[in-house]
Amino acid sequence: MADSSHHAVIAVVLGVREGRLAASLRRVDRAPAEALDAALARAADVDALAYVEQLDTRLLDDGTLVTSYLGLVPAGRELPHGDAADDDLVRAARARLRAKLSYTNVGFALAPETFTISELREVYVAALGYDVSATNLQRVLVRRGVLERVEGRRAPGRSGGRPAALFRFASRRLEITDEFAALRPPGSRASG
């Protein structure tokens, strides 16, 4: 039987960078009697994360017990430097994020403080891994009370156009906004 007295903590930190969902993974060995949150603070700068949750706990083949955490970094903040990626944990973290984007306001943890709908759409496209309509995204998030308008407008880009309205998330804390919602890629059908 494996000796699970050795316990490690892994921080899987996700953030949208240059139009894609980037991941950083850092593992630290937990000292005897060290609290999990203290070990997590050594694995990642928790104060720089906009959101953190426990991802899973598993026993590795070598007998090490590992507790992993998902952390989200908003646009404009650096992703921490990480160790070699554990593809299974990164996939699990991305899947958890994608699921939470359906029924919560967790997008606040990836977006800048204020943004245009086009800028928010880019965050959702990167996090979800498929295209979403800016119009539908705005309609759904405003209807759920997730977004609110703020003063001012973003100046048009080089291609011109009208100045874009600015928005922010109504809450910067995790809230369930529609417990039965499920975002799906275009062309997928609900099974039933």
Beta strands, then each sheet from edge to edge (+ up, - down):
strand 1: 7-17
strand 2: 20-29
strand 3: 51-59
strand 4: 65-72
strand 5: 147-154
strand 6: 164-169
sheet 1: 2+ 1- 4- 3+
sheet 2: 5+ 6-
end
